[in-house]
Amino acid sequence: MTTLRDAELTAAFDRASRAYDLLTAAHPGYHSALRRSARRLGLPAAGAGSRVLDLGCGTGSSTAALLAAAPLARITAVDASPGMLERAAAKSWPDHVTFVRAAAGELPAAGVTGPYDAVLAAYLLRNAGDPDRVLAAVRRLLVPGGRLAVHEYTLADGAAARALWTAVCRGIVLPAGRLTGDGALYRHLYTGVLRFDRAPALAARLRRAGFTGVRVLPMPGWQTGIVHTVVGVAPGGAPTAPGASGVAPGRASGTAGVAPGRALRTPDAAPGRRPAPAPAAPSRDTPPPPRSVPPERSGLPPRSGDPSQPGPAPQPAPRSRSGEQL
């Protein structure tokens, strides 16, 4: 089975970056699933006053998902691939979104020191050489009671999920990878998911790392049993109120290392450094208008001490007005 690691994997993502957005746009449910995981962080007040880390941002799809769920949060988006990150940073973003090149295990060296109120790690842990080390680093970056959402291809227990994943990869994913010249990366995706933790095992990994309130939340549609959000809370308190990181709304703090000459923002960059282009026409890659999400629709309990915000229903999972599971 093909498995890529470290520099070899980063180079594969660099090569794949040129066609990555085209493939994800053709992936049914890819962007809506990311938005669902971002909402499951349950950030109140549209993220006002919160600092959020997008760990493994790729070309920016998870960053857009966070903006849709928490448009007022200050977001730091990190990726190890220069090619992916350059394409992400070239898109139009508000001034409170910054991009930093760094490997997940080397964040402090790049100036990514937090503290953060929430972290979204999308399609990251499966590719990490040492997932436990990454989780320990995330725990250190979070404020007590800070929230983590791991969005991942992690199969449900049983033969059905494995059979569905194999059918999807052999019928769609692997041929698409060969068509774009990125066959090695998509073989890595296929075999890596088969080798990685099943969803219950990933939840157990988060608990061993010290996270509390860990829950495994499924995705709808064909991704049921294939993609999950695993949510948890950093030890030391209930989920935090916005601004617990000590950063006032609308202000940046700290610095972040970026490769010289790259069109990447750093947290201390002046607003307006790169003019935003005129708004583009809506496309299937465009997230829906931002909206705040009450805690009962997230995968995490509400803030403590606020009797006006009820906790989540035990089961079934919360649903929107249309009846769709959040």
C-alpha positions in Angstrom: 0.0 0.0 0.0 1.2 3.5 -0.9 1.9 5.8 2.1 3.6 9.2 1.7 5.2 11.0 4.7 6.8 14.3 5.6 8.7 16.0 2.7 7.4 13.5 0.1 3.8 14.1 1.1 4.3 17.9 1.1 5.8 17.7 -2.4 2.8 15.6 -3.5 0.4 18.3 -2.2 2.4 21.0 -3.9 2.0 19.2 -7.3 -1.7 18.5 -6.7 -2.5 22.1 -5.7 -3.0 23.2 -9.3 -6.0 21.0 -9.8 -7.1 20.6 -6.1 -10.0 23.1 -6.2 -11.4 21.6 -9.4 -11.5 18.2 -7.8 -13.0 19.3 -4.5 -15.7 21.4 -6.4 -16.7 18.2 -8.2 -16.9 16.3 -4.9 -20.5 16.1 -3.7 -20.8 17.5 -0.2 -17.1 18.3 0.3 -17.7 22.0 1.1 -21.0 21.6 3.0 -19.3 18.9 5.2 -16.5 21.3 6.1 -19.1 24.0 6.9 -21.0 21.5 9.1 -17.8 20.7 11.1 -17.0 24.4 11.5 -20.5 25.0 12.9 -20.0 22.1 15.3 -17.3 24.1 17.1 -20.4 26.0 18.4 -18.7 29.4 18.5 -21.2 32.0 19.8 -21.8 35.5 18.6 -20.6 34.7 15.1 -17.1 34.2 16.6 -16.8 37.8 17.8 -13.7 38.2 20.0 -12.5 34.6 19.3 -9.2 33.4 17.9 -9.5 30.3 15.7 -6.7 28.1 14.2 -7.4 26.4 10.9 -4.8 23.6 11.0 -4.1 22.1 7.6 -6.0 24.7 5.6 -5.0 23.5 2.2 -6.2 25.8 -0.6 -8.6 27.5 1.9 -11.8 25.5 1.8 -11.7 24.9 5.6 -10.9 28.6 6.1 -14.0 29.6 4.1 -16.0 27.1 6.1 -14.9 28.8 9.4 -15.7 32.2 8.0 -19.2 31.0 7.1 -19.7 29.7 10.6 -17.9 32.4 12.5 -17.5 35.5 10.3 -16.2 37.7 13.1 -13.5 35.4 14.4 -9.9 36.1 13.9 -8.6 33.1 11.9 -5.0 31.9 11.5 -4.8 29.3 8.7 -1.7 27.1 8.6 -0.4 24.5 6.1 2.9 22.8 5.4 2.5 22.8 1.6 3.8 26.0 -0.1 1.8 25.3 -3.2 -1.5 24.8 -1.3 -0.9 27.8 0.9 0.0 30.1 -2.0 -3.3 29.3 -3.7 -5.2 29.8 -0.5 -3.6 33.2 0.2 -4.2 34.4 -3.4 -8.0 34.3 -2.9 -9.9 37.3 -1.4 -10.1 37.3 2.4 -11.1 39.8 5.0 -8.2 41.4 7.0 -8.8 39.2 10.1 -7.7 36.1 8.2 -4.0 35.3 8.0 -2.0 32.5 6.4 1.2 30.9 7.8 3.4 28.2 6.4 4.2 25.6 9.1 4.1 21.9 9.7 1.6 20.9 12.3 4.3 19.7 14.7 6.4 22.8 14.3 3.9 25.6 15.0 5.8 27.6 17.7 8.8 27.8 15.5 6.6 29.6 12.9 5.2 32.0 15.5 1.9 30.2 15.9 1.7 30.2 19.7 -1.9 31.0 20.4 -3.7 30.9 22.7 -6.8 30.0 20.6 -10.4 29.6 21.5 -11.0 26.9 18.9 -9.1 24.7 16.4 -10.4 23.1 13.2 -8.2 20.3 11.9 -9.5 19.1 8.6 -8.0 16.1 6.9 -4.9 16.5 8.9 -4.4 13.9 11.6 -4.5 11.0 9.1 -1.6 12.5 7.3 0.5 13.3 10.4 3.4 11.0 11.1 2.6 11.3 14.9 -1.0 12.2 15.4 -0.6 12.1 19.2 2.1 14.7 19.1 -0.1 16.9 17.0 -3.0 16.6 19.4 -0.7 17.4 22.3 0.4 20.5 20.5 -3.2 21.5 19.8 -4.1 21.1 23.5 -1.2 23.4 24.5 -2.4 26.1 22.0 -6.0 26.0 23.3 -7.3 28.1 26.2 -8.8 26.0 29.0 -12.2 25.0 27.7 -11.2 25.7 24.1 -12.8 23.6 21.4 -11.4 21.2 18.9 -13.1 19.8 15.8 -11.3 17.1 13.9 -12.9 16.7 10.4 -11.6 13.5 8.9 -12.1 10.6 6.6 -12.3 8.1 9.5 -14.5 5.0 8.8 -17.2 3.7 11.0 -16.8 0.2 12.4 -18.0 -2.6 10.3 -17.5 -3.9 6.8 -20.0 -1.6 5.1 -18.0 1.6 5.4 -14.8 0.0 4.2 -16.7 -1.5 1.2 -18.2 1.9 0.3 -14.9 3.7 0.7 -13.2 1.1 -1.6 -15.9 1.4 -4.2 -15.7 5.3 -4.2 -11.9 5.3 -4.5 -11.7 2.6 -7.2 -14.5 4.1 -9.2 -13.9 7.8 -8.8 -11.0 9.0 -6.7 -8.1 6.9 -8.2 -9.1 7.5 -11.8 -9.4 11.3 -11.1 -5.9 11.2 -9.6 -4.5 9.5 -12.6 -6.2 12.0 -14.9 -4.6 15.0 -13.1 -1.2 13.3 -12.8 -1.5 13.0 -9.1 -2.0 9.3 -8.8 0.5 8.8 -6.0 -1.3 11.3 -3.7 -4.7 9.8 -4.3 -3.4 6.2 -3.7 -2.1 7.6 -0.5 -5.5 8.9 0.4 -7.2 5.6 -0.4 -4.8 3.4 1.6 -4.2 6.0 4.3 -7.9 6.0 5.3 -8.0 2.2 5.4 -5.0 2.2 7.7 -6.1 5.1 9.9 -8.2 5.0 13.1 -11.8 4.0 12.8 -14.1 6.8 14.2 -14.4 5.2 17.7 -10.6 4.8 17.9 -10.1 8.4 16.9 -12.4 9.5 19.6 -10.4 7.4 22.1 -7.2 9.0 20.8 -8.6 12.5 21.7 -9.5 11.3 25.1 -6.0 9.9 25.7 -4.7 13.3 24.7 -6.7 14.8 27.5 -9.7 16.2 25.7 -13.1 16.0 27.4 -16.7 15.8 26.2 -15.5 13.9 23.1 -18.2 13.1 20.6 -18.3 11.4 17.2 -20.7 13.2 14.8 -21.6 11.7 11.4 -22.1 13.4 8.0 -25.3 13.0 5.9 -25.6 11.5 2.4 -23.0 9.3 0.8 -20.4 10.4 3.4 -22.3 8.7 6.2 -19.9 6.2 7.8 -17.0 7.7 5.8 -16.5 11.3 7.1 -17.0 12.3 10.7 -16.4 15.3 13.0 -14.8 14.3 16.3 -15.2 17.2 18.8 -13.7 17.7 22.2 -12.9 20.3 24.8 -9.5 21.2 26.2 -9.2 20.4 29.9 -9.5 23.2 32.5 -13.1 24.4 32.1 -16.3 24.4 30.1 -16.3 25.6 26.5 -15.0 29.2 26.6 -16.8 32.4 26.0 -15.5 34.4 23.0 -12.4 36.4 23.7 -11.1 34.1 26.4 -7.7 34.1 24.6 -7.4 37.7 25.7 -7.6 39.3 22.2 -10.0 42.1 21.7 -12.3 41.9 18.7 -10.8 43.5 15.6 -7.2 43.4 16.9 -4.4 41.0 15.9 -1.6 39.9 18.2 1.6 38.1 17.8 3.7 37.3 14.7 4.0 34.4 12.4 6.8 33.3 10.2 6.2 33.0 6.4 8.4 32.2 3.5 10.0 35.3 2.0 8.4 36.6 -1.1 5.1 34.8 -0.6 1.8 36.7 -0.8 0.8 35.6 2.7 -0.5 37.8 5.5 0.9 37.7 9.0 -1.1 38.5 12.1 0.7 41.9 12.5 0.1 42.9 8.8 -1.6 46.2 8.3 -5.1 46.1 6.9 -5.4 46.8 3.2 -2.0 45.4 2.4 -3.4 43.6 -0.6 -6.6 45.1 -2.1 -9.5 42.6 -2.3 -10.9 42.0 -5.8 -14.5 42.8 -6.7 -16.9 40.1 -5.4 -17.1 37.1 -7.7 -20.3 35.6 -8.9 -21.6 32.9 -6.6 -20.4 29.4 -7.4 -20.7 25.9 -5.9 -17.4 26.7 -4.1 -18.9 29.8 -2.4 -20.0 29.3 1.2 -23.5 30.4 2.1 -24.1 33.7 3.9 -22.6 33.5 7.4 -24.9 32.8 10.3 -24.3 32.3 14.0 -25.1 28.9 15.5 -26.6 28.5 18.9 -24.7 26.0 21.2 -27.5 23.5 21.0 -26.7 23.0 17.3 -23.0 22.3 17.8 -21.4 19.1 18.9 -20.3 20.6 22.2 -22.1 21.7 25.4 -23.0 25.4 25.9 -21.0 27.8 27.9 -21.3 27.3 31.6 -23.2 29.9 33.7 -25.6 30.9 30.9 -29.1 29.5 31.7 -30.5 31.0 28.6 -28.6 28.5 26.4 -29.8 25.0 26.7 -27.5 22.0 26.3 -27.6 19.6 23.3 -30.3 17.0 23.1 -28.7 13.6 24.0 -29.9 11.8 20.9 -30.9 12.1 18.2 -28.4 14.6 16.9 -29.7 18.2 16.7 -31.5 19.1 13.5 -32.0 22.4 11.6 -35.4 23.8 10.7 -35.4 21.7 7.5 -34.9 18.6 9.6 -31.2 18.2 8.4 -28.9 16.8 11.0 -26.2 19.3 12.1 
